[in-house]
């Protein structure tokens, strides 16, 4: 009697090795940038997305987030809300908001 072979996929012998080497946060990072690095570095390393070639982009990603959140916090602290900050301002007088928006846009684009 002939046995029919099942078409089940064989397990790969070449499993992807998960990087356990999580790079240290740059010394000059502080505040929100440092927190974002510490939050994302283990996740990116686990997914093998932090090779030497990736580190510069990852550093910039964390810096954009840190800049945006620092600017956001400063506007909220001084004016209570973004709307409060924008009241009576125009594109010539809202530098903090424009810098915040630019940093968040860059951060978001890097994640896509």
N, CA and C atoms as an extended XYZ file, in Angstrom:
336
Properties=species:S:1:pos:R:3:atomname:S:1:resname:S:1:resid:I:1 pbc="F F F"
N         0.838       -1.174        0.000 N   UNK     1
C         0.000        0.000        0.000 CA  UNK     1
C         0.894        1.251        0.000 C   UNK     1
N         0.643        2.202       -0.898 N   UNK     2
C         1.417        3.434       -0.996 CA  UNK     2
C         0.919        4.452        0.022 C   UNK     2
N         1.870        5.033        0.716 N   UNK     3
C         1.515        6.098        1.662 CA  UNK     3
C         1.610        7.434        0.944 C   UNK     3
N         0.684        8.285        1.206 N   UNK     4
C         0.686        9.630        0.617 CA  UNK     4
C         1.412       10.562        1.580 C   UNK     4
N         2.393       11.281        1.052 N   UNK     5
C         3.118       12.246        1.883 CA  UNK     5
C         2.258       13.477        2.106 C   UNK     5
N         2.275       13.927        3.313 N   UNK     6
C         1.547       15.168        3.609 CA  UNK     6
C         2.393       16.350        3.153 C   UNK     6
N         1.726       17.374        2.712 N   UNK     7
C         2.416       18.591        2.293 CA  UNK     7
C         2.526       19.572        3.452 C   UNK     7
N         3.159       19.155        4.501 N   UNK     8
C         3.342       20.059        5.627 CA  UNK     8
C         4.712       20.692        5.505 C   UNK     8
N         4.798       21.981        5.777 N   UNK     9
C         6.096       22.650        5.674 CA  UNK     9
C         7.069       22.109        6.716 C   UNK     9
N         8.307       21.958        6.310 N   UNK    10
C         9.343       21.512        7.240 CA  UNK    10
C         9.831       22.702        8.044 C   UNK    10
N        10.201       22.433        9.267 N   UNK    11
C        10.733       23.497       10.113 CA  UNK    11
C        12.118       23.877        9.606 C   UNK    11
N        12.326       25.158        9.526 N   UNK    12
C        13.612       25.664        9.052 CA  UNK    12
C        14.689       25.412       10.102 C   UNK    12
N        15.840       24.951        9.646 N   UNK    13
C        16.966       24.751       10.549 CA  UNK    13
C        17.709       26.058       10.775 C   UNK    13
N        17.514       27.022        9.879 N   UNK    14
C        18.187       28.317        9.965 CA  UNK    14
C        17.272       29.339       10.625 C   UNK    14
N        17.122       29.227       11.916 N   UNK    15
C        16.270       30.179       12.625 CA  UNK    15
C        16.982       31.518       12.737 C   UNK    15
N        16.204       32.568       12.650 N   UNK    16
C        16.765       33.902       12.794 CA  UNK    16
C        17.182       34.101       14.243 C   UNK    16
N        18.400       34.496       14.428 N   UNK    17
C        18.918       34.713       15.774 CA  UNK    17
C        18.484       36.102       16.252 C   UNK    17
N        17.875       36.121       17.411 N   UNK    18
C        17.426       37.397       17.976 CA  UNK    18
C        18.618       38.071       18.646 C   UNK    18
N        18.806       39.326       18.307 N   UNK    19
C        19.916       40.085       18.866 CA  UNK    19
C        19.629       40.400       20.329 C   UNK    19
N        20.536       40.012       21.178 N   UNK    20
C        20.412       40.337       22.599 CA  UNK    20
C        21.238       41.575       22.929 C   UNK    20
N        21.937       42.097       21.939 N   UNK    21
C        22.779       43.266       22.147 CA  UNK    21
C        21.967       44.533       21.952 C   UNK    21
N        21.541       45.085       23.045 N   UNK    22
C        20.785       46.335       22.983 CA  UNK    22
C        21.782       47.466       23.196 C   UNK    22
N        21.916       48.346       22.208 N   UNK    23
C        22.891       49.426       22.332 CA  UNK    23
C        22.529       50.384       23.466 C   UNK    23
N        23.559       50.887       24.100 N   UNK    24
C        23.348       51.858       25.171 CA  UNK    24
C        22.884       53.184       24.588 C   UNK    24
N        22.061       53.849       25.346 N   UNK    25
C        21.574       55.171       24.960 CA  UNK    25
C        22.760       56.139       24.933 C   UNK    25
N        22.833       57.004       23.917 N   UNK    26
C        23.918       57.996       23.888 CA  UNK    26
C        23.922       58.842       25.165 C   UNK    26
N        25.112       59.162       25.635 N   UNK    27
C        25.257       59.906       26.893 CA  UNK    27
C        24.580       61.271       26.869 C   UNK    27
N        24.552       61.912       25.712 N   UNK    28
C        23.986       63.257       25.657 CA  UNK    28
C        22.456       63.273       25.626 C   UNK    28
N        21.832       62.120       25.501 N   UNK    29
C        20.366       62.057       25.533 CA  UNK    29
C        19.888       62.358       26.952 C   UNK    29
N        18.755       63.028       27.041 N   UNK    30
C        18.123       63.224       28.339 CA  UNK    30
C        16.613       63.277       28.151 C   UNK    30
N        15.903       63.285       29.223 N   UNK    31
C        14.455       63.443       29.188 CA  UNK    31
C        13.730       62.483       28.274 C   UNK    31
N        12.878       63.061       27.433 N   UNK    32
C        12.012       62.273       26.559 CA  UNK    32
C        12.788       61.429       25.545 C   UNK    32
N        13.888       61.937       25.020 N   UNK    33
C        14.679       61.176       24.047 CA  UNK    33
C        15.242       59.910       24.692 C   UNK    33
N        15.745       60.041       25.907 N   UNK    34
C        16.291       58.887       26.638 CA  UNK    34
C        15.182       57.873       26.931 C   UNK    34
N        14.028       58.367       27.375 N   UNK    35
C        12.909       57.467       27.675 CA  UNK    35
C        12.470       56.708       26.422 C   UNK    35
N        12.423       57.386       25.285 N   UNK    36
C        12.014       56.737       24.043 CA  UNK    36
C        13.050       55.692       23.634 C   UNK    36
N        14.332       56.000       23.773 N   UNK    37
C        15.389       55.035       23.460 CA  UNK    37
C        15.219       53.790       24.325 C   UNK    37
N        15.058       53.997       25.624 N   UNK    38
C        14.935       52.870       26.551 CA  UNK    38
C        13.669       52.054       26.293 C   UNK    38
N        12.627       52.710       25.800 N   UNK    39
C        11.377       52.014       25.481 CA  UNK    39
C        11.501       51.195       24.184 C   UNK    39
N        12.063       51.815       23.154 N   UNK    40
C        12.067       51.178       21.833 CA  UNK    40
C        13.273       50.290       21.541 C   UNK    40
N        14.424       50.568       22.129 N   UNK    41
C        15.632       49.800       21.805 CA  UNK    41
C        15.443       48.295       22.013 C   UNK    41
N        14.868       47.843       23.128 N   UNK    42
C        14.676       46.393       23.270 CA  UNK    42
C        13.735       45.810       22.212 C   UNK    42
N        12.711       46.547       21.843 N   UNK    43
C        11.754       46.082       20.839 CA  UNK    43
C        12.421       45.991       19.476 C   UNK    43
N        13.142       47.046       19.090 N   UNK    44
C        13.828       47.048       17.801 CA  UNK    44
C        14.911       45.968       17.762 C   UNK    44
N        15.631       45.781       18.866 N   UNK    45
C        16.686       44.762       18.913 CA  UNK    45
C        16.087       43.368       18.770 C   UNK    45
N        14.980       43.128       19.424 N   UNK    46
C        14.322       41.821       19.337 CA  UNK    46
C        13.905       41.503       17.906 C   UNK    46
N        13.538       42.534       17.157 N   UNK    47
C        13.109       42.357       15.772 CA  UNK    47
C        14.283       42.480       14.793 C   UNK    47
N        15.493       42.494       15.330 N   UNK    48
C        16.717       42.625       14.521 CA  UNK    48
C        16.703       43.888       13.661 C   UNK    48
N        16.267       44.970       14.242 N   UNK    49
C        16.187       46.239       13.516 CA  UNK    49
C        17.186       47.272       14.055 C   UNK    49
N        18.204       46.806       14.773 N   UNK    50
C        19.193       47.736       15.315 CA  UNK    50
C        20.616       47.304       14.974 C   UNK    50
N        20.858       47.129       13.703 N   UNK    51
C        22.227       46.841       13.285 CA  UNK    51
C        23.022       48.151       13.331 C   UNK    51
N        24.306       48.068       13.097 N   UNK    52
C        25.128       49.285       13.086 CA  UNK    52
C        24.606       50.287       12.061 C   UNK    52
N        24.098       49.783       10.947 N   UNK    53
C        23.569       50.663        9.899 CA  UNK    53
C        22.289       51.366       10.339 C   UNK    53
N        21.570       50.780       11.283 N   UNK    54
C        20.294       51.350       11.736 CA  UNK    54
C        20.446       52.355       12.865 C   UNK    54
N        21.567       52.341       13.561 N   UNK    55
C        21.697       53.136       14.783 CA  UNK    55
C        21.554       54.637       14.576 C   UNK    55
N        22.106       55.172       13.509 N   UNK    56
C        21.992       56.625       13.281 CA  UNK    56
C        20.545       57.039       13.096 C   UNK    56
N        19.807       56.278       12.302 N   UNK    57
C        18.389       56.594       12.088 CA  UNK    57
C        17.596       56.431       13.378 C   UNK    57
N        17.906       55.401       14.153 N   UNK    58
C        17.213       55.189       15.424 CA  UNK    58
C        17.501       56.336       16.391 C   UNK    58
N        18.734       56.800       16.388 N   UNK    59
C        19.115       57.927       17.232 CA  UNK    59
C        18.310       59.179       16.852 C   UNK    59
N        18.216       59.448       15.563 N   UNK    60
C        17.459       60.611       15.092 CA  UNK    60
C        15.972       60.466       15.435 C   UNK    60
N        15.453       59.253       15.300 N   UNK    61
C        14.056       58.993       15.649 CA  UNK    61
C        13.788       59.388       17.099 C   UNK    61
N        14.636       58.942       18.002 N   UNK    62
C        14.462       59.258       19.421 CA  UNK    62
C        14.656       60.751       19.698 C   UNK    62
N        15.603       61.364       19.004 N   UNK    63
C        15.828       62.805       19.184 CA  UNK    63
C        14.628       63.626       18.720 C   UNK    63
N        14.036       63.269       17.584 N   UNK    64
C        12.846       63.983       17.108 CA  UNK    64
C        11.721       63.887       18.131 C   UNK    64
N        11.524       62.697       18.663 N   UNK    65
C        10.481       62.518       19.681 CA  UNK    65
C        10.794       63.372       20.913 C   UNK    65
N        12.041       63.328       21.355 N   UNK    66
C        12.438       64.104       22.529 CA  UNK    66
C        12.245       65.600       22.331 C   UNK    66
N        12.643       66.095       21.165 N   UNK    67
C        12.463       67.524       20.864 CA  UNK    67
C        10.987       67.896       20.869 C   UNK    67
N        10.179       67.085       20.197 N   UNK    68
C         8.750       67.376       20.101 CA  UNK    68
C         8.101       67.401       21.473 C   UNK    68
N         8.402       66.433       22.291 N   UNK    69
C         7.764       66.364       23.603 CA  UNK    69
C         8.251       67.457       24.539 C   UNK    69
N         9.507       67.846       24.435 N   UNK    70
C        10.021       68.955       25.250 CA  UNK    70
C         9.325       70.257       24.870 C   UNK    70
N         9.169       70.490       23.571 N   UNK    71
C         8.471       71.690       23.108 CA  UNK    71
C         7.002       71.662       23.526 C   UNK    71
N         6.363       70.526       23.402 N   UNK    72
C         4.962       70.374       23.796 CA  UNK    72
C         4.808       70.678       25.287 C   UNK    72
N         5.671       70.100       26.100 N   UNK    73
C         5.600       70.321       27.538 CA  UNK    73
C         5.785       71.809       27.884 C   UNK    73
N         6.716       72.460       27.208 N   UNK    74
C         6.951       73.881       27.469 CA  UNK    74
C         5.725       74.720       27.109 C   UNK    74
N         5.070       74.409       25.974 N   UNK    75
C         3.877       75.166       25.571 CA  UNK    75
C         2.725       74.934       26.547 C   UNK    75
N         2.544       73.698       26.977 N   UNK    76
C         1.461       73.378       27.913 CA  UNK    76
C         1.720       74.040       29.266 C   UNK    76
N         2.953       73.989       29.720 N   UNK    77
C         3.304       74.581       31.015 CA  UNK    77
C         3.050       76.086       31.021 C   UNK    77
N         3.421       76.752       29.939 N   UNK    78
C         3.300       78.213       29.870 CA  UNK    78
C         1.882       78.681       29.549 C   UNK    78
N         1.182       77.957       28.675 N   UNK    79
C        -0.108       78.447       28.168 CA  UNK    79
C        -1.294       77.537       28.477 C   UNK    79
N        -1.062       76.398       29.120 N   UNK    80
C        -2.154       75.515       29.515 CA  UNK    80
C        -2.623       74.547       28.443 C   UNK    80
N        -2.440       74.890       27.186 N   UNK    81
C        -2.847       74.026       26.080 CA  UNK    81
C        -2.212       74.549       24.793 C   UNK    81
N        -2.274       73.738       23.762 N   UNK    82
C        -1.789       74.188       22.450 CA  UNK    82
C        -2.664       75.331       21.966 C   UNK    82
N        -3.965       75.217       22.188 N   UNK    83
C        -4.883       76.294       21.778 CA  UNK    83
C        -4.534       77.593       22.487 C   UNK    83
N        -4.222       77.501       23.779 N   UNK    84
C        -3.817       78.700       24.528 CA  UNK    84
C        -2.549       79.303       23.963 C   UNK    84
N        -1.609       78.469       23.575 N   UNK    85
C        -0.370       78.948       22.983 CA  UNK    85
C        -0.637       79.645       21.654 C   UNK    85
N        -1.528       79.078       20.843 N   UNK    86
C        -1.780       79.622       19.508 CA  UNK    86
C        -2.625       80.890       19.507 C   UNK    86
N        -3.334       81.151       20.583 N   UNK    87
C        -4.211       82.316       20.651 CA  UNK    87
C        -3.427       83.606       20.385 C   UNK    87
N        -3.857       84.343       19.386 N   UNK    88
C        -3.247       85.627       19.050 CA  UNK    88
C        -1.912       85.518       18.329 C   UNK    88
N        -1.545       84.358       17.889 N   UNK    89
C        -0.266       84.187       17.202 CA  UNK    89
C        -0.488       83.960       15.716 C   UNK    89
N         0.581       84.211       14.962 N   UNK    90
C         0.560       83.886       13.537 CA  UNK    90
C         1.837       83.117       13.219 C   UNK    90
N         2.042       82.781       11.969 N   UNK    91
C         3.192       81.958       11.603 CA  UNK    91
C         4.532       82.595       11.955 C   UNK    91
N         4.541       83.903       12.156 N   UNK    92
C         5.778       84.591       12.509 CA  UNK    92
C         6.048       84.566       14.008 C   UNK    92
N         5.013       84.279       14.792 N   UNK    93
C         5.173       84.371       16.247 CA  UNK    93
C         4.896       83.051       16.973 C   UNK    93
N         4.900       81.949       16.253 N   UNK    94
C         4.662       80.665       16.918 CA  UNK    94
C         5.770       79.660       16.617 C   UNK    94
N         6.986       80.086       16.861 N   UNK    95
C         8.157       79.262       16.571 CA  UNK    95
C         8.175       77.937       17.298 C   UNK    95
N         7.773       77.928       18.582 N   UNK    96
C         7.778       76.675       19.335 CA  UNK    96
C         6.835       75.663       18.712 C   UNK    96
N         5.645       76.130       18.304 N   UNK    97
C         4.678       75.215       17.717 CA  UNK    97
C         5.174       74.682       16.373 C   UNK    97
N         5.762       75.547       15.570 N   UNK    98
C         6.276       75.097       14.274 CA  UNK    98
C         7.400       74.075       14.448 C   UNK    98
N         8.279       74.303       15.429 N   UNK    99
C         9.354       73.350       15.702 CA  UNK    99
C         8.783       72.032       16.222 C   UNK    99
N         7.787       72.117       17.106 N   UNK   100
C         7.116       70.916       17.627 CA  UNK   100
C         6.493       70.120       16.482 C   UNK   100
N         5.751       70.811       15.630 N   UNK   101
C         5.072       70.161       14.507 CA  UNK   101
C         6.081       69.506       13.566 C   UNK   101
N         7.173       70.194       13.302 N   UNK   102
C         8.201       69.649       12.409 CA  UNK   102
C         8.835       68.398       13.014 C   UNK   102
N         9.114       68.418       14.303 N   UNK   103
C         9.704       67.250       14.967 CA  UNK   103
C         8.747       66.066       14.969 C   UNK   103
N         7.478       66.306       15.253 N   UNK   104
C         6.503       65.214       15.268 CA  UNK   104
C         6.287       64.650       13.870 C   UNK   104
N         6.286       65.510       12.876 N   UNK   105
C         6.123       65.048       11.500 CA  UNK   105
C         7.311       64.163       11.100 C   UNK   105
N         8.517       64.605       11.431 N   UNK   106
C         9.711       63.813       11.110 CA  UNK   106
C         9.697       62.485       11.851 C   UNK   106
N         9.312       62.501       13.122 N   UNK   107
C         9.235       61.272       13.921 CA  UNK   107
C         8.247       60.295       13.293 C   UNK   107
N         7.067       60.798       12.946 N   UNK   108
C         6.029       59.946       12.374 CA  UNK   108
C         6.456       59.361       11.032 C   UNK   108
N         7.078       60.177       10.185 N   UNK   109
C         7.535       59.693        8.881 CA  UNK   109
C         8.582       58.600        9.019 C   UNK   109
N         9.413       58.694       10.040 N   UNK   110
C        10.453       57.684       10.223 CA  UNK   110
C         9.858       56.338       10.654 C   UNK   110
N         8.690       56.370       11.263 N   UNK   111
C         8.066       55.130       11.705 CA  UNK   111
C         7.330       54.409       10.578 C   UNK   111
N         7.033       55.120        9.531 N   UNK   112
C         6.263       54.521        8.436 CA  UNK   112
C         7.151       53.692        7.550 C   UNK   112
